[in-house]
């Protein structure tokens, strides 16, 4: 593959956990379990267009990482 060729990225939402926020355009920031390029699913936080045809940049977590994140959030003094 040449440097200027883009590789197609596939994703399949395996499980939906919920919407974190919605912006004025109707995009949802969501937590989902997503399989990228047919690999093992990861926990994923990103924005999705209302029909899920487009997505924003996001962050993915393994199961171990999401457990650490959950513990950090539980320890926040809010």
CORGIKA-V624261 format. One record per backbone hydrogen bond with DSSP energy under -0.5 kcal/mol. NH is the residue of the N-H (numbers start at 1). CO is the residue of the C=O. If there is no record, write none. Layout:
# CORGIKA-V624261
{{NH/CO} {NH/CO}}
This chain:
# CORGIKA-V624261
{{5/2} {12/35} {14/12} {14/33} {15/33} {17/31} {18/31} {20/29} {21/29} {23/27} {26/23} {28/48} {29/21} {30/28} {30/46} {31/18} {32/30} {32/44} {33/15} {34/32} {34/42} {35/12} {36/34} {37/10} {39/36} {42/34} {43/61} {44/32} {45/59} {46/30} {47/57} {48/28} {49/54} {52/49} {56/47} {59/45} {61/43} {66/62} {67/63} {68/64} {69/65} {70/66} {71/67} {72/68} {73/69} {74/70} {75/71} {76/73} {78/76}}
